[in-house]
Amino acid sequence: MLELIIALLSGAAGGNIVGALAKNLSLGTLGNSLAGIVGGGAGSAILGMLAGAGMPEVADAAAGATAGGLDLGAIIGQVAGGGVGGGLLMAIVGMLKKSMAK
């Protein structure tokens, strides 16, 4: 459960960071946060799937997280997956919104 919370919070942060850096794609604080939260969950899930696809360093971090013993590698993996996923989804939604406004 803690892994999911870390990923969702990281996704919200990633969405807001991308929104602040790319003002033309920003959805506002609430929109950036919501898109980031969804993207953070998805990014974390994708990272978890990669753990089973022959990436031992990701698998080790995921194993530590699922065993209940969150180590530094697992936390960094959740933050990275959540933040990148959140920022990426926020940028995609921002581009779609911008293209539909034309």
C-alpha positions as CSV (number, residue, x, y, z in Angstrom):
1,M,0.0,0.0,0.0
2,L,2.9,2.3,0.8
3,E,4.4,1.7,-2.6
4,L,1.1,2.9,-4.3
5,I,0.9,6.0,-2.1
6,I,4.6,6.9,-3.0
7,A,3.8,6.4,-6.7
8,L,0.7,8.5,-6.6
9,L,2.3,11.4,-4.7
10,S,5.3,11.2,-7.1
11,G,2.9,11.3,-10.0
12,A,1.2,14.4,-8.7
13,A,4.5,16.1,-8.2
14,G,5.7,15.0,-11.7
15,G,2.5,16.4,-13.2
16,N,2.9,19.7,-11.5
17,I,6.6,20.0,-12.3
18,V,5.9,19.4,-16.0
19,G,3.0,21.9,-15.8
20,A,5.3,24.5,-14.3
21,L,8.0,23.9,-16.9
22,A,5.6,23.7,-19.9
23,K,3.2,26.5,-19.2
24,N,1.5,26.0,-22.6
25,L,0.5,22.4,-21.6
26,S,-0.5,23.2,-18.0
27,L,-4.0,22.1,-16.9
28,G,-3.9,24.2,-13.7
29,T,-2.8,22.8,-10.4
30,L,-5.8,20.5,-9.9
31,G,-5.7,19.2,-13.5
32,N,-1.9,18.7,-13.4
33,S,-2.2,16.9,-10.1
34,L,-5.1,14.6,-11.2
35,A,-3.4,13.7,-14.5
36,G,-0.2,13.2,-12.6
37,I,-1.8,10.9,-10.0
38,V,-3.3,8.7,-12.8
39,G,0.0,8.7,-14.6
40,G,1.9,7.9,-11.5
41,G,-0.2,4.9,-10.8
42,A,0.2,3.7,-14.4
43,G,4.0,4.4,-14.5
44,S,4.4,2.5,-11.3
45,A,2.4,-0.4,-12.7
46,I,4.5,-0.4,-15.9
47,L,7.7,-0.4,-13.9
48,G,6.3,-3.4,-11.9
49,M,5.6,-5.2,-15.2
50,L,9.1,-4.5,-16.4
51,A,10.4,-6.2,-13.2
52,G,9.1,-9.5,-14.5
53,A,10.5,-9.0,-17.9
54,G,14.1,-9.8,-17.3
55,M,15.3,-6.6,-15.7
56,P,17.0,-7.8,-12.5
57,E,17.7,-4.4,-10.9
58,V,14.0,-3.5,-11.3
59,A,12.9,-7.0,-10.1
60,D,15.1,-6.6,-7.0
61,A,13.6,-3.3,-6.1
62,A,10.1,-4.6,-6.7
63,A,10.7,-7.7,-4.7
64,G,11.9,-5.6,-1.8
65,A,8.8,-3.5,-2.0
66,T,6.3,-6.4,-2.2
67,A,8.0,-8.2,0.7
68,G,7.0,-5.3,2.9
69,G,10.6,-4.2,3.4
70,L,10.8,-1.0,1.4
71,D,14.5,-0.4,0.8
72,L,16.0,2.7,-0.8
73,G,16.1,1.1,-4.2
74,A,12.4,0.3,-4.1
75,I,11.5,3.8,-2.9
76,I,13.6,5.4,-5.7
77,G,12.0,3.0,-8.2
78,Q,8.5,4.1,-7.1
79,V,9.4,7.8,-7.1
80,A,10.9,7.5,-10.6
81,G,8.1,5.4,-12.1
82,G,5.4,7.6,-10.5
83,G,7.1,10.9,-11.3
84,V,7.9,10.1,-14.9
85,G,4.5,8.5,-15.5
86,G,2.7,11.5,-14.0
87,G,4.7,14.0,-15.9
88,L,4.3,12.1,-19.2
89,L,0.5,11.7,-18.9
90,M,0.1,15.3,-17.9
91,A,2.0,16.4,-21.0
92,I,-0.1,14.1,-23.2
93,V,-3.4,15.4,-21.8
94,G,-2.1,19.0,-22.1
95,M,-1.2,18.4,-25.8
96,L,-4.6,16.9,-26.4
97,K,-6.4,19.8,-24.7
98,K,-4.4,22.3,-26.6
99,S,-5.0,20.6,-30.0
100,M,-8.8,20.3,-29.3
101,A,-9.0,24.0,-28.4
102,K,-7.9,25.0,-32.0
